[in-house]
């Protein structure tokens, strides 16, 4: 009865368009009224314990780092370098957009932040060069998905804390899937732009100009090296790396590029605080929700039900992917990860998958949710950046979703894509 009340009330609140974090909290509150073993203080204690985690401190810091990079000129310098070396290729600006998102992902860890930061710089130029608005905005929206796949990644931090999986190992496992998806999107951009006749930039850069652009962008380019090298070199934890990323982005914006002043510094911090406040409410409420699921043994029931359908791992993984893709259409990444990872991980382990491999499958599935209506937060951000309607963005997104799904299937059924780097470095046995 408790489980039925939990899911039915959650569904009702989501249909009523109640904010996701509040909906999860209210559903949890409704569920405990049917269980005499739980009291109202249960929700309060879970809100506190769910947020009281050292690894979770990385989330507000990575959010702040992404905001500071966008405001401080770091992302703009990365764009300049990519444009100098890739801009003349057919569909050069689209390919540059994808590559810049890959670089930006290596610091921010957020999909929507990547779309907002990169889109505001490339969209006007792409439209000016003759790219269609639907393709341009869809390209930016989809490339922003890489922000949660290439480490550091906020969803990977949430998965790690929810399941007890090493966050550092998850980060290492995300490299090859993220790069593979980035290359697939670049290939799509090249062939589609060639078909449409959208040529690259006609500007020829001399060797001196290229060197000058790289030198100017050097502090921005070494940012990911400092963050990721520090983690895997054993100098600091992922949480400490998030703090280093925020401080380094602030130093670049204030003293190196001097594009941050007192006025926009406060607005940047305010934006980061607003985003983080929403995220932490979701995490706290989702912790209570997850705890109720565990007490009611719902993960075991789901596991047995799925295994009862078929004992073929290929079929089970296909069903899990379909479920995650469906959930990603209606639920944000953070609550979906908090709620579903404890339910589905036992099924994956029963199928012989490692927790790390399954974590990457979940992250990629929910990353696709960023670009699938009706929720598709990246679509809304791209529409806002392009000052247009959501329908315009959706017209160009289908081909990108298909490419992402092909990559998802490869990642699902070829564990080596996720596991080879962690095994080579001894992080995964």
C-alpha positions in Angstrom: 0.0 0.0 0.0 2.8 2.4 0.9 4.5 1.9 -2.5 1.2 2.4 -4.4 0.5 5.6 -2.5 4.1 6.8 -3.1 4.0 6.4 -6.9 0.4 7.4 -7.5 0.8 10.6 -5.5 4.1 11.4 -7.3 2.4 10.9 -10.7 -0.6 13.1 -9.6 1.7 16.0 -8.5 3.8 15.8 -11.7 0.7 15.9 -13.8 -0.4 19.0 -11.8 2.9 20.6 -12.7 4.2 20.8 -9.1 8.0 21.4 -9.1 9.7 18.1 -9.1 11.5 18.4 -5.8 8.3 19.4 -4.0 6.4 16.7 -5.7 8.8 14.0 -4.5 8.7 15.4 -1.0 4.9 15.5 -0.9 4.6 12.0 -2.3 7.0 10.8 0.4 5.0 12.6 3.1 1.7 11.0 1.8 3.4 7.5 1.8 4.5 7.6 5.4 1.0 8.3 6.5 0.1 4.7 5.5 3.0 3.2 7.4 2.8 3.4 11.3 6.5 2.7 11.6 7.3 6.1 10.1 6.6 9.6 11.6 6.7 13.1 10.2 10.2 13.5 11.6 11.3 10.9 9.1 11.1 13.4 6.2 13.0 16.0 8.1 15.8 13.6 9.1 16.1 12.4 5.5 16.2 15.9 4.1 19.2 16.7 6.4 21.0 13.4 5.9 20.5 13.5 2.2 22.2 16.8 1.8 24.9 16.2 4.5 27.5 14.6 2.2 31.0 15.6 1.4 30.8 14.3 -2.2 27.6 16.3 -2.8 29.6 19.5 -2.0 31.0 19.1 -5.5 27.7 20.0 -7.1 27.4 23.7 -6.0 31.1 24.2 -6.7 30.9 22.8 -10.2 27.8 24.9 -10.9 29.6 28.0 -9.7 32.7 27.0 -11.8 30.5 26.8 -14.9 28.9 30.2 -14.3 32.3 31.8 -13.7 33.7 30.3 -16.9 30.9 31.7 -19.0 31.1 35.2 -17.3 34.9 35.4 -17.2 35.7 34.8 -20.8 37.1 31.2 -20.4 34.6 29.6 -22.7 35.0 32.3 -25.3 38.8 31.7 -25.5 38.2 27.9 -26.0 35.7 28.8 -28.8 38.4 31.0 -30.5 40.9 28.2 -30.5 38.5 25.6 -31.9 37.3 28.0 -34.6 40.9 28.7 -35.7 41.7 25.1 -36.2 38.3 23.6 -37.2 36.3 26.5 -38.6 37.3 26.0 -42.3 36.0 22.4 -42.3 32.6 21.8 -44.0 30.0 22.6 -41.2 32.9 24.0 -39.3 30.9 26.2 -36.9 28.6 23.2 -36.0 31.7 21.0 -35.3 33.3 23.8 -33.3 30.1 24.0 -31.2 30.4 20.3 -30.4 34.1 20.5 -29.6 33.7 23.6 -27.4 30.9 21.8 -25.5 33.3 18.9 -24.9 35.9 21.3 -23.4 33.3 23.1 -21.4 32.0 19.8 -20.1 35.4 19.0 -18.6 34.9 21.8 -16.1 31.2 22.6 -15.6 29.5 19.1 -15.3 26.1 20.6 -16.2 24.2 20.2 -19.5 22.0 23.3 -19.4 24.9 25.5 -18.2 26.9 24.2 -21.3 24.0 25.1 -23.6 23.6 28.6 -22.2 27.3 29.4 -22.1 28.3 28.0 -25.5 25.0 28.8 -27.3 25.1 32.5 -26.4 28.4 32.7 -28.3 27.9 30.5 -31.3 24.2 30.8 -32.2 24.4 34.4 -33.6 27.4 33.6 -35.7 25.9 30.4 -37.1 22.7 32.1 -38.0 24.7 34.9 -39.7 26.7 32.3 -41.7 23.4 30.8 -43.1 22.8 27.8 -40.9 19.1 27.2 -40.3 17.8 28.2 -36.9 16.3 24.7 -36.2 19.6 22.9 -36.9 21.7 25.5 -35.1 19.7 25.4 -31.9 19.3 21.6 -32.0 23.0 21.2 -32.4 23.7 23.4 -29.4 21.1 21.6 -27.3 22.4 18.2 -28.1 26.1 19.1 -27.8 25.2 20.4 -24.3 24.3 16.8 -23.3 28.0 16.0 -23.3 28.3 18.2 -20.3 27.0 15.4 -18.1 28.9 12.6 -19.7 32.5 13.8 -20.0 33.8 14.2 -16.4 33.4 16.0 -14.1 29.7 15.2 -14.1 27.1 16.2 -11.6 24.8 13.2 -12.3 27.8 10.9 -11.8 28.4 12.5 -8.4 24.7 11.9 -7.5 24.9 8.3 -8.8 28.0 7.6 -6.8 26.6 9.0 -3.6 23.3 7.1 -4.1 24.8 3.7 -4.8 28.1 3.8 -3.0 30.1 3.7 -6.3 33.4 5.5 -6.5 32.9 9.0 -8.0 36.5 9.0 -9.3 35.9 5.7 -11.1 32.7 7.0 -12.6 34.6 10.0 -13.9 37.3 7.8 -15.5 34.6 5.6 -17.1 32.9 8.6 -18.6 35.8 9.7 -20.8 35.5 7.3 -23.8 31.7 7.4 -24.0 31.7 11.2 -23.9 34.4 11.4 -26.6 32.6 8.8 -28.7 29.4 10.7 -28.6 31.2 14.0 -29.4 32.9 12.4 -32.5 29.5 10.9 -33.6 27.9 14.4 -33.4 30.8 15.9 -35.3 30.3 13.3 -38.0 26.6 14.1 -38.2 27.3 17.8 -38.4 29.8 17.3 -41.2 27.6 15.1 -43.4 24.4 17.1 -42.9 26.1 20.4 -43.5 27.7 19.0 -46.6 24.3 17.9 -47.8 22.8 21.3 -47.1 25.8 23.2 -48.7 26.8 25.0 -45.5 30.6 25.6 -46.0 33.1 26.4 -43.3 34.7 29.7 -42.5 36.5 31.3 -45.4 39.0 33.2 -43.2 42.5 31.9 -43.4 44.6 32.1 -40.3 48.4 32.4 -40.4 50.6 30.3 -38.2 51.3 33.5 -36.1 47.6 34.1 -35.6 47.0 30.5 -34.6 49.8 30.7 -32.1 48.6 34.0 -30.7 45.1 32.5 -30.2 46.4 29.5 -28.4 48.6 31.6 -26.2 45.6 33.8 -25.3 43.5 30.8 -24.5 46.3 28.9 -22.6 44.9 29.6 -19.1 41.5 28.4 -20.3 42.9 25.3 -22.0 44.8 24.1 -19.0 41.8 24.4 -16.7 40.5 20.8 -17.5 44.0 19.5 -17.2 44.4 21.0 -13.7 41.0 19.6 -12.6 41.1 16.1 -14.0 44.9 15.7 -13.6 44.6 16.7 -10.0 41.9 14.1 -9.4 43.7 11.2 -11.1 47.1 12.3 -9.9 45.9 11.9 -6.3 46.3 15.6 -5.4 42.7 16.2 -4.5 39.3 14.5 -4.4 36.5 15.2 -6.9 34.9 17.6 -4.3 38.2 19.4 -3.8 38.6 19.5 -7.6 35.3 21.3 -7.8 36.5 24.0 -5.4 39.8 24.3 -7.4 37.7 24.7 -10.6 35.7 27.5 -9.1 38.7 29.4 -7.7 40.6 29.0 -11.0 37.7 30.2 -13.1 37.4 33.2 -10.7 41.1 34.0 -11.0 40.9 33.8 -14.8 37.9 36.1 -15.0 39.2 38.6 -12.5 42.9 38.9 -13.1 43.8 37.2 -16.4 41.0 38.0 -18.8 39.5 40.8 -16.6 35.9 40.2 -17.8 34.5 39.8 -14.3 33.8 42.9 -12.3 32.0 43.4 -9.0 28.6 43.8 -10.6 28.6 40.7 -12.7 30.4 38.7 -10.0 27.4 39.1 -7.7 24.9 38.2 -10.4 27.0 35.2 -11.4 27.1 33.9 -7.8 23.4 34.6 -7.5 22.7 32.5 -10.6 24.8 29.6 -9.2 23.0 29.8 -5.8 19.6 29.7 -7.5 20.4 26.7 -9.5 22.0 24.9 -6.5 19.1 25.7 -4.2 16.7 23.9 -6.5 19.1 21.0 -6.9 19.6 20.4 -3.2 15.9 20.5 -2.5 15.5 17.7 -5.0 18.3 15.7 -3.6 17.0 16.0 0.0 13.4 15.0 -0.9 14.7 12.3 -3.2 16.7 10.8 -0.3 13.5 10.4 1.7 11.8 8.9 -1.4 14.6 6.4 -1.9 14.6 5.4 1.7 10.9 4.6 1.6 11.5 2.5 -1.5 14.2 0.5 0.3 12.1 0.0 3.4 9.2 -1.3 1.3 11.6 -3.6 -0.7 10.4 -2.1 -3.9 13.8 -2.5 -5.7 13.7 -6.2 -5.1 10.1 -6.4 -6.4 11.1 -4.5 -9.6 14.2 -6.7 -10.0 12.2 -9.9 -9.7 9.5 -8.6 -12.1 12.0 -7.7 -14.8 13.9 -10.9 -14.5 10.5 -12.7 -14.6 9.9 -11.2 -18.1 13.1 -12.7 -19.5 16.4 -14.1 -18.4 18.1 -12.7 -21.5 20.4 -9.8 -20.5 20.0 -8.2 -23.9 16.2 -8.0 -23.5 16.5 -6.8 -19.9 18.9 -4.1 -20.8 16.8 -3.0 -23.7 13.8 -2.7 -21.3 15.8 -0.7 -18.8 16.9 1.6 -21.6 13.4 2.1 -22.8 12.3 2.8 -19.2 15.0 5.3 -18.6 14.4 7.1 -21.9 10.7 7.4 -21.1 11.4 8.7 -17.6 13.9 11.2 -19.0 11.1 12.7 -21.1 9.2 13.7 -17.9 11.7 13.9 -15.0 14.9 15.9 -14.5 18.2 14.1 -14.2 18.8 14.6 -10.5 15.5 13.1 -9.1 15.5 10.4 -11.8 19.0 9.3 -10.8 18.2 9.5 -7.0 15.0 7.5 -7.4 15.8 4.9 -10.1 19.5 4.0 -9.4 18.7 2.1 -6.1 15.8 0.3 -7.9 17.5 -0.7 -11.2 21.1 -1.3 -10.0 20.2 -4.7 -8.3 18.7 -5.8 -11.7 21.9 -4.7 -13.5 24.1 -6.5 -11.0 22.0 -9.7 -11.4 22.6 -9.4 -15.2 26.4 -9.4 -14.5 27.0 -5.7 -15.2 29.4 -3.7 -13.0 28.0 -0.8 -11.0 30.3 1.6 -13.0 29.1 0.3 -16.4 25.4 0.6 -15.4 26.1 4.1 -14.0 27.3 5.2 -17.4 24.3 3.7 -19.1 22.0 5.6 -16.7 23.9 8.9 -17.2 23.7 8.6 -21.0 20.0 7.7 -21.0 19.2 10.7 -18.8 21.4 12.9 -20.8 19.2 12.1 -23.8 16.4 13.2 -21.6 17.8 16.7 -21.8 16.7 16.9 -25.5 13.5 14.9 -25.5 10.2 16.7 -25.1 8.1 17.5 -23.1 10.7 18.2 -20.3 13.9 18.5 -22.4 15.5 21.3 -20.4 18.3 21.8 -23.0 15.6 22.4 -25.6 14.1 25.2 -23.5 17.5 26.8 -22.8 18.4 26.6 -26.5 15.0 28.2 -27.5 15.7 31.0 -25.0 19.2 31.6 -26.3 17.9 31.7 -29.9 14.9 33.8 -28.9 12.5 31.5 -30.6 9.8 28.9 -29.9 10.3 25.3 -28.7 8.8 24.0 -31.9 11.6 25.4 -34.0 14.2 23.6 -31.9 12.3 20.3 -31.9 12.2 20.4 -35.8 16.0 19.8 -35.9 16.5 17.6 -32.9 15.3 14.2 -34.3 18.5 13.3 -36.2 20.6 14.2 -33.1 18.5 12.0 -30.8 18.9 9.0 -33.3 22.7 9.4 -33.2 22.6 9.6 -29.4 20.5 6.4 -29.2 22.9 4.5 -31.5 25.8 5.6 -29.1 23.7 4.5 -26.1 23.2 1.0 -27.6 26.9 0.7 -28.2 27.7 1.8 -24.7 25.1 -0.6 -23.3 26.2 -3.7 -25.1 29.9 -3.1 -25.3 31.1 -2.8 -21.6 34.7 -2.1 -22.6 33.7 1.4 -23.8 33.0 2.3 -20.2 35.3 0.0 -18.4 38.6 -0.1 -20.3 40.1 3.1 -18.8 39.1 2.3 -15.2 40.6 -1.2 -15.6 43.8 0.1 -17.1 44.3 2.4 -14.2 43.4 -0.2 -11.6 40.3 1.7 -10.4 38.1 -1.2 -11.5 38.9 -4.8 -10.9 
